[in-house]
Amino acid sequence: MRYSESADLTVPTAVDVSGILAALTTPTPSMTPTAVPLPNRLTSLSTGRGHSCGLTLNGSAYCWGWNDFGQVGDGTRGSDRARPVAVVGNQVFVSVSAGGFHTCGLTKAGAAYCWGSPSDGQLGDNTVSPSGTAQTSPVAVLGGLTFSSVATGSAHTCALTVRGEAWCWGDNSSGQLGDGTSTDRSIPIAVTGGQVFKSIMADGSRTCALTAAGAAFCWGNNFSGQLGDGTSKDSSVPVAVAGGRVFTSIAVGTAHTCGLVASGEAYCWGQNTSGQIGDGTSGAAANRLVPTLVVGGHQFRSLAGGGGHTCGVEVGGSAYCWGANGYGQIGDGTSGVDGNASADRFTPVSVAGNITFASLVANYYHSCGISTNGVAYCWGANRVSEVGDGTTGTRRVVPTMVDVSGVPESALAPTIRSIRLANLRDTSFTASWVTDVAANGTLRWGPDDGTAPTNIAYDKRGATGTFTVHYATVSGLTPSTRYRFDVVSGATTDSNGGAHYLVTTGPTLNASAPDQAVGTVSLRDGGVPTSVVVHVTASGPSGTSAPLAALVTSAEQRYWGVNLGNLRTASLDAAFPMTADTDRKST
């Protein structure tokens, strides 16, 4: 027999998972655990001038904060929203972008919708209305284009088509639409130059985009050097950022821009009046016309640009911010007085709370992020409830949880995948599966007698816990009997298309001599996994065994073990033979 006695594994790769029982109908051929649970129901965030928005797993958009122009999208205007409220219209979005006075979302089919102020044509529906009017629900962007991403500035919007072509609409007073003119557009117009981009960002009166090769281009307002081309002259067409660096991502603030390189170093350029460049200087004389290294030796995996501040998430999930802090938007527990510069930070400082973040966003005077355990936080100015914690008028100088009590539980609808059977014996079996969002996990099971299964088996770690990797054992079964079961996580039930999953127990066998297969599981960075299921099979002259499995959690400190005395042949009718000539160790 071959088995692993000491195997170092990396997630998401598992031990040999061949030999899945034929008794399980339509099994998934591989298991890939995800590492980012989101029990707080908001999977992504975007921040605008005075409002914030987020998406749930099922694609529903929720917004909160300033609503004078209908930018919250709940069908009203004038009443700020202290907690997330649903955007009306029942569109299912894959991304949402909050701008200065408007918001846009993108559907899975690539259709763009916008709502809020139509003052400069930024909604893209061929309307331009006087200042002070409002569009309180989503309207479709015209032009028949299929987009892959959308980005909003103060009063303009840009998007990429599925081919990577850039189109923009709205305010064009500084050339931020990139069409070579300064004429406002109320429907999308193509950006000149013919570049093909992989990502696009907008803020203030400027737009930047990144090519597949990592070259950055910017266009629009350049009074502080935010285009990065070495000048302070506006450009109505894309210009290359100086320095020739290869960027993996870019982030734009109101009048500054930052880029991330493969090593994790951050470079910023443009306005530096509050230290948002992060090089230890500040003041108008310290504006940077070309990319300048952010000091501190940090290795970031993402960046976010605000009104006069910048934030970044390090590789390990620690958050840092720098720049303007008059309203507590840095998140280090301090703030200025009425927005003054007394607490500005000229180099990166740690965000308070010891929170490990998966992502950060920022705009004007507040910042927001989602932690790796799925909690949404905001901090900074809260003059119009943009923090979303149910209050208004009180700045938040440290991360404060967004109040998602108004987001229904039905928004948590996980995708169930990688269902696997293991440890199948005469009176029990184990099923494991993976969800793309943390949720509870149960098996509904019963005899294969034509009725729906109603018995419940809970996840090994308890009935109320939420996980992305699930592991449940059904016991008390009858030998050599067929059963049916469904997999349930959150609001999702996988019943195998209504046919239910089928499993047949084996006969009762005499116990074989006990033996152990043991090993360890490690993340690629050497860390301890939160949870992973290890499947083990044995092979020898008689064929391949039925699989055994073990759940490994952080409490086990990456060690796993299975009892080979329970090892059966694939048909389950005999103990798997362990003979001297096949007893070899292998990973």
C-alpha positions in Angstrom: 0.0 0.0 0.0 1.1 3.6 -0.6 0.1 6.2 1.9 1.4 9.5 3.2 2.9 9.3 6.6 4.2 12.9 6.6 3.0 15.1 3.8 3.5 18.8 3.5 0.6 20.2 1.5 -0.4 23.6 0.3 -3.9 24.8 0.1 -5.9 24.6 -2.2 -4.1 21.4 -3.3 -5.3 18.3 -1.4 -3.9 14.8 -0.9 -4.9 12.3 -3.6 -8.6 12.7 -4.1 -9.1 10.0 -6.7 -11.3 7.1 -5.8 -14.5 9.0 -5.1 -17.2 6.5 -4.6 -19.3 5.6 -7.6 -22.3 5.6 -5.2 -22.2 9.4 -5.1 -23.9 10.8 -8.1 -22.3 13.7 -10.1 -19.4 14.3 -7.7 -17.2 17.4 -8.2 -13.7 16.3 -9.3 -11.6 18.6 -7.2 -11.7 20.5 -3.9 -10.4 24.1 -3.7 -11.1 25.8 -0.3 -11.5 29.5 -0.3 -9.9 31.6 2.4 -12.1 34.7 2.6 -15.4 34.1 4.5 -17.9 37.0 4.4 -20.5 36.5 7.1 -21.3 40.2 7.2 -23.1 39.9 3.9 -21.3 42.7 2.0 -18.7 41.3 -0.4 -17.3 44.5 -1.8 -17.3 48.2 -1.0 -17.0 51.6 -2.8 -16.8 55.1 -1.4 -18.0 58.3 -2.9 -17.7 62.0 -1.8 -20.2 61.5 1.0 -21.8 58.1 0.5 -20.7 54.5 0.4 -22.0 51.4 -1.4 -21.6 47.7 -1.2 -22.6 44.5 -2.9 -24.0 41.4 -1.4 -23.1 37.9 -2.6 -26.2 37.7 -4.7 -25.5 40.9 -6.5 -27.8 43.3 -4.6 -26.5 46.8 -4.2 -26.8 48.7 -0.9 -25.8 52.3 -0.3 -25.8 54.7 2.6 -24.8 58.3 3.5 -25.4 61.5 1.6 -28.5 61.4 -0.6 -29.2 65.0 -1.8 -29.0 63.8 -5.4 -30.5 60.3 -5.1 -27.0 58.8 -5.1 -28.1 56.2 -2.5 -30.5 54.8 -5.1 -33.4 53.8 -2.9 -35.9 55.9 -4.8 -35.7 58.9 -2.5 -33.6 62.1 -2.3 -32.8 64.6 0.5 -32.8 62.1 3.4 -29.3 60.8 4.2 -29.2 57.1 5.1 -27.4 56.2 8.3 -27.4 52.4 7.4 -27.2 50.5 4.2 -30.5 50.5 2.2 -31.3 48.6 -0.9 -30.9 50.2 -4.4 -34.2 49.8 -6.1 -34.7 48.2 -9.5 -33.8 44.5 -8.8 -30.7 44.6 -10.9 -28.1 42.0 -10.1 -24.7 43.7 -10.1 -21.1 42.3 -10.2 -19.5 45.7 -9.3 -20.6 49.1 -8.0 -18.7 52.4 -8.0 -19.6 55.4 -5.9 -18.6 58.8 -7.3 -18.8 62.4 -6.3 -22.6 62.9 -6.7 -23.6 59.7 -8.5 -23.2 55.9 -8.4 -22.9 53.3 -11.2 -23.2 49.5 -11.2 -22.4 46.8 -13.7 -24.4 43.7 -14.4 -23.1 40.3 -15.2 -24.2 40.8 -18.8 -22.0 43.9 -19.0 -24.8 46.5 -18.9 -24.0 49.7 -16.9 -26.6 51.5 -14.8 -26.2 54.8 -13.0 -28.1 57.0 -10.6 -27.7 60.3 -8.7 -26.9 63.7 -10.1 -27.4 64.1 -13.9 -25.9 67.6 -13.9 -23.1 66.9 -16.5 -24.4 63.8 -18.3 -22.5 61.5 -15.9 -25.4 59.0 -15.8 -24.9 58.2 -19.5 -28.6 58.1 -20.4 -28.5 61.1 -22.7 -29.9 63.5 -20.2 -28.3 66.7 -18.7 -30.3 68.3 -16.0 -29.8 71.5 -14.0 -27.8 71.3 -10.9 -29.9 70.2 -8.0 -32.0 67.6 -9.8 -31.8 64.0 -9.0 -32.2 60.5 -10.5 -33.2 58.4 -7.5 -33.1 54.9 -9.2 -30.8 53.2 -11.7 -31.1 54.1 -15.4 -29.4 52.2 -18.2 -26.3 53.7 -19.8 -27.1 54.1 -23.5 -24.9 53.0 -26.5 -25.4 49.2 -26.5 -21.8 48.6 -25.3 -20.9 45.6 -23.2 -18.6 46.6 -20.3 -16.2 44.6 -18.1 -15.7 47.4 -15.5 -17.0 50.8 -14.5 -15.4 53.7 -12.6 -16.9 57.0 -11.4 -15.2 60.4 -10.8 -16.7 63.6 -9.3 -19.0 64.2 -12.2 -17.9 61.8 -14.9 -17.9 58.0 -15.6 -15.6 55.7 -17.5 -15.8 52.0 -18.4 -13.9 49.3 -20.2 -15.5 47.1 -22.8 -14.8 43.4 -22.8 -12.1 44.0 -25.4 -10.4 46.6 -23.1 -11.5 49.7 -25.0 -12.1 52.8 -22.8 -15.3 54.8 -23.0 -16.3 57.8 -20.9 -19.2 60.2 -20.4 -20.2 63.2 -18.2 -18.2 66.3 -17.2 -15.3 67.0 -19.6 -14.1 70.4 -18.5 -10.5 69.2 -17.9 -10.4 66.6 -20.6 -11.2 63.7 -18.3 -13.2 61.9 -20.9 -10.1 61.5 -23.0 -11.7 62.2 -26.4 -9.4 65.1 -27.3 -12.0 67.8 -26.4 -13.4 69.6 -23.4 -17.0 69.0 -24.4 -19.3 67.3 -21.9 -20.9 64.0 -23.1 -24.2 62.5 -21.9 -23.6 59.2 -23.6 -20.4 57.2 -23.8 -17.7 58.4 -26.2 -14.5 56.4 -27.0 -11.2 57.5 -25.4 -8.7 58.4 -28.2 -5.4 56.6 -28.7 -6.5 53.0 -29.3 -5.0 51.6 -26.2 -6.3 48.4 -24.8 -6.6 48.5 -21.0 -7.1 45.9 -18.3 -8.3 48.2 -15.6 -9.6 51.8 -15.3 -10.0 54.2 -12.3 -11.5 57.7 -12.0 -11.7 60.3 -9.3 -11.9 64.1 -9.2 -11.6 65.3 -12.8 -9.1 62.7 -13.9 -9.0 59.2 -15.3 -6.2 56.6 -15.3 -6.0 53.1 -16.8 -3.5 50.3 -16.9 -2.6 48.2 -19.9 -2.1 44.4 -19.8 1.6 45.0 -19.9 1.4 47.2 -16.8 1.9 50.6 -18.4 -0.1 53.4 -16.8 -1.9 56.2 -18.7 -3.8 59.1 -17.3 -5.8 62.0 -18.7 -7.8 65.0 -17.5 -7.0 67.5 -14.8 -3.3 67.9 -14.0 -2.9 71.0 -11.8 -0.9 69.1 -9.2 0.9 66.6 -11.5 -1.6 63.8 -10.9 -1.2 62.6 -14.5 2.4 61.7 -13.7 3.8 62.7 -17.0 6.3 65.2 -15.5 4.1 68.3 -16.2 1.2 70.1 -14.6 -0.6 70.6 -17.8 -4.1 69.1 -18.4 -4.4 66.5 -21.1 -7.6 65.6 -23.0 -6.0 62.4 -24.4 -4.2 59.6 -22.5 -0.5 60.4 -21.6 2.0 57.8 -20.3 3.0 58.0 -16.7 6.7 58.8 -16.6 9.4 56.4 -15.4 8.4 53.3 -17.4 7.5 51.3 -14.4 5.4 48.1 -14.7 2.4 48.5 -12.4 0.2 45.7 -11.2 -2.6 48.0 -10.1 -3.3 51.7 -9.8 -5.4 53.8 -7.4 -6.6 57.4 -7.8 -7.4 60.1 -5.3 -9.0 63.4 -5.9 -5.7 65.0 -7.1 -3.1 62.3 -6.7 -2.5 58.9 -8.1 -0.6 55.8 -6.8 0.6 52.6 -8.4 1.7 49.2 -7.1 4.6 47.3 -8.6 5.2 43.5 -8.4 7.5 43.7 -5.4 4.7 45.4 -3.4 6.3 48.8 -3.4 4.0 51.8 -3.8 4.7 54.9 -5.9 2.5 58.0 -5.8 2.4 61.3 -7.7 0.4 64.5 -7.8 -0.9 66.6 -5.0 1.0 66.4 -1.7 -0.5 69.2 0.3 -1.4 66.8 3.1 1.4 64.2 2.7 -0.7 61.8 0.6 2.3 60.9 -1.5 3.8 59.2 1.5 7.4 60.3 1.0 7.7 62.1 4.3 7.0 65.6 2.9 4.0 67.8 2.5 2.8 71.1 1.1 2.1 72.5 -2.4 5.8 72.8 -3.0 6.1 69.1 -2.4 3.7 68.1 -5.2 5.3 65.3 -7.2 5.0 65.3 -11.0 6.4 61.8 -11.5 6.0 58.6 -9.4 7.7 58.8 -6.0 8.4 55.9 -3.7 6.2 55.6 -0.6 8.6 55.3 2.3 8.6 52.6 5.1 9.6 49.5 3.2 6.0 48.2 3.1 4.9 45.4 0.8 1.4 46.2 -0.3 -1.0 44.0 -2.1 -3.6 46.8 -2.9 -3.9 50.6 -2.6 -6.8 53.0 -2.3 -6.8 56.8 -3.0 -9.0 59.3 -1.1 -9.5 63.0 -1.2 -6.2 63.9 0.4 -5.1 60.6 1.8 -4.0 57.1 0.7 -4.4 53.7 2.2 -2.9 50.3 1.5 -3.3 46.7 2.6 0.0 44.9 3.2 0.6 41.3 2.0 -0.3 40.0 5.5 -3.5 42.0 5.7 -2.4 44.9 7.9 -3.8 48.3 6.9 -1.8 51.5 6.6 -2.9 55.0 5.7 -1.2 58.4 5.2 -2.0 62.0 4.2 -4.9 64.2 5.3 -6.5 63.2 8.7 -8.7 66.2 9.5 -11.7 63.9 10.0 -10.0 60.7 11.2 -9.8 59.1 7.7 -6.4 57.7 8.5 -7.9 55.5 11.2 -5.1 55.6 13.7 -7.3 57.0 16.5 -6.5 60.7 15.9 -8.0 63.5 13.9 -7.6 67.2 13.3 -10.1 69.9 14.4 -12.8 70.7 11.9 -10.7 69.3 9.1 -7.4 71.0 9.9 -4.0 69.5 9.2 -2.8 69.0 12.8 -3.1 65.2 12.6 -2.0 64.7 9.0 0.4 61.8 8.4 3.3 62.2 5.9 4.3 58.5 6.0 2.2 55.3 6.4 0.8 54.7 9.8 -1.0 51.6 11.0 -4.8 51.6 11.1 -6.0 51.0 14.7 -7.8 47.8 15.8 -5.4 45.0 14.7 -7.9 44.2 11.9 -6.7 42.0 9.1 -8.2 43.4 5.9 -9.0 41.7 2.6 -9.6 45.0 0.8 -9.8 48.8 1.4 -11.4 51.7 -0.4 -11.2 55.5 0.2 -12.7 58.8 -1.0 -12.7 62.4 0.2 -12.9 62.3 4.0 -13.6 58.6 4.8 -12.2 55.1 4.3 -13.8 51.7 4.4 -12.6 48.1 4.2 -13.7 44.4 4.5 -11.8 42.3 6.9 -10.7 38.8 6.1 -13.4 37.4 8.4 -16.0 39.3 6.4 -16.8 42.4 8.5 -17.3 45.7 6.8 -15.8 48.7 8.5 -15.7 52.5 7.8 -14.0 55.4 9.5 -13.4 59.1 9.1 -16.0 61.9 8.4 -19.5 61.0 9.3 -21.2 64.3 8.6 -23.8 62.7 6.3 -23.7 59.1 7.7 -21.1 57.9 5.2 -19.6 55.6 7.9 -22.9 53.6 7.9 -23.0 52.7 11.6 -26.4 54.2 12.2 -25.1 57.6 13.4 -24.5 60.9 11.9 -22.4 64.0 12.7 -19.7 62.1 14.8 -16.4 61.4 13.1 -15.0 57.9 13.6 -11.2 57.9 14.2 -10.9 54.1 14.2 -12.6 51.5 12.1 -16.3 51.2 13.0 -18.5 48.3 11.8 -21.1 49.1 9.2 -24.6 48.3 10.5 -25.9 45.7 8.1 -29.0 44.8 10.1 -31.1 46.0 7.2 -29.4 43.6 4.7 -31.6 40.5 4.7 -30.2 37.1 5.5 -31.5 36.0 2.1 -28.6 38.0 0.6 -26.3 35.3 1.9 -26.7 32.7 -0.9 -23.5 30.8 -1.1 -22.4 28.7 -4.1 -21.9 25.1 -3.0 -19.2 23.1 -4.8 -16.7 20.3 -4.5 -19.0 17.9 -2.7 -17.1 14.7 -1.7 -17.8 11.5 0.1 -15.3 9.8 2.4 -15.1 7.6 5.5 -18.0 5.4 4.1 -18.5 2.4 6.3 -21.4 0.2 7.3 -23.2 2.7 9.5 -21.8 6.1 8.6 -20.3 8.4 6.0 -18.8 11.8 5.8 -19.5 14.6 3.3 -17.4 17.6 2.7 -18.0 20.6 0.5 -16.8 24.2 -0.1 -18.8 27.5 -0.3 -17.6 30.8 -1.7 -18.9 32.6 1.4 -18.8 31.6 5.0 -22.1 30.0 6.1 -23.5 27.3 8.3 -23.5 23.8 6.8 -25.8 20.8 7.3 -26.7 17.6 5.6 -30.4 16.7 5.1 -30.5 12.9 4.8 -32.9 10.0 4.8 -33.6 6.6 3.2 -33.8 6.4 -0.5 -37.6 5.7 -0.4 -38.9 8.4 -2.7 -39.5 11.0 0.0 -37.5 14.2 0.6 -34.7 13.8 3.2 -35.5 15.4 6.5 -32.9 14.2 9.1 -30.2 16.7 9.9 -26.5 16.2 10.4 -24.6 19.3 11.4 -21.1 20.4 10.6 -18.5 18.9 13.0 -17.8 22.3 14.5 -21.4 23.0 15.5 -24.8 24.0 14.1 -24.3 27.8 14.2 -20.7 28.2 13.0 -20.1 29.8 9.6 -17.3 28.4 7.5 -16.2 28.1 3.9 -15.0 24.5 4.2 -17.7 22.1 5.6 -17.5 18.7 7.1 -20.4 16.7 8.4 -20.8 13.0 9.3 -24.1 11.0 9.2 -24.2 8.1 11.6 -26.6 5.5 12.8 -27.2 4.0 9.4 -28.1 0.4 8.4 -25.4 -1.6 6.6 -25.7 -2.2 2.9 -28.5 0.3 2.5 -28.9 3.2 0.0 -29.6 6.7 1.4 -30.2 10.1 -0.2 -29.0 13.5 1.0 -29.0 17.2 0.2 -26.3 19.7 1.1 -27.4 23.0 2.7 -25.4 26.1 3.4 -27.0 29.5 4.2 -29.9 30.1 1.9 -28.6 27.6 -0.7 -29.7 23.9 -1.0 -27.9 21.6 -3.4 -30.2 18.7 -4.1 -28.4 17.4 -7.2 -31.0 19.1 -9.4 -33.9 17.6 -7.3 -32.7 14.0 -7.7 -30.8 14.1 -4.4 -27.3 12.7 -3.9 -27.2 8.9 -3.3 -24.9 6.9 -1.2 -24.9 3.2 -0.3 -23.3 1.9 3.0 -21.1 -1.1 3.0 -21.5 -4.4 4.9 -20.2 -4.8 8.4 -16.6 -6.0 8.5 -14.3 -7.3 11.1 -11.9 -4.5 12.2 -8.5 -4.7 10.6 -5.2 -4.0 12.3 -5.1 -0.3 13.2 -2.5 1.9 11.5 -2.2 5.7 10.9 -1.5 8.0 8.0 -0.5 11.4 9.2 0.8 14.6 7.7 0.7 18.4 7.8 -1.1 21.1 5.8 0.4 24.5 5.2 -0.6 27.6 3.3 1.6 28.7 0.5 3.1 31.4 2.7 3.8 28.9 5.4 0.8 29.9 7.5 -1.7 27.7 9.3 -4.9 27.1 7.4 -8.2 28.1 9.0 -9.8 24.9 7.8 -9.2 22.3 5.0 -10.3 18.8 4.4 -7.6 16.2 3.5 -8.7 13.2 1.5 -6.5 10.1 1.5 -6.6 7.0 -0.7 -4.3 4.0 -0.9 -3.2 2.1 -4.0 -1.7 -1.3 -4.4 -2.0 -4.5 -6.5 -5.7 -4.8 -5.6 -6.5 -1.3 -7.0 -7.4 1.9 -5.2 -9.2 2.2 -1.9 -12.2 4.1 -0.9 -11.2 7.5 0.4 -10.7 8.5 4.0 -10.8 12.1 5.1 -9.9 14.4 8.0 -10.9 18.0 8.8 -7.9 20.1 9.7 -8.6 23.4 11.5 -6.3 26.1 13.0 -6.7 24.3 16.4 -4.9 21.3 15.0 -2.0 23.5 14.0 -1.9 21.9 10.4 -1.6 18.3 11.6 -3.9 15.6 10.3 -4.3 11.9 10.7 -6.6 9.1 9.5 -7.1 5.6 10.9 -6.1 3.1 8.2 -7.9 0.4 10.1 -11.0 1.8 8.5 -9.7 1.5 5.0 -12.0 -0.4 2.6 -11.8 -1.4 -1.0 -13.5 0.9 -3.5 -16.5 -1.5 -3.5 -16.7 -1.2 0.3 -17.2 -5.0 0.7 -13.7 -5.8 2.1 -10.9 -4.3 4.1 -8.3 -2.9 1.8 -5.3 -5.3 1.9 -2.1 -4.1 3.4 0.7 -6.4 2.4 4.4 -6.1 2.8 5.2 -5.8 -0.9 2.9 -2.9 -1.3 3.6 -1.1 1.9 5.6 1.9 0.6 5.4 5.5 1.7 4.7 8.1 -0.8 3.4 11.7 -0.8 
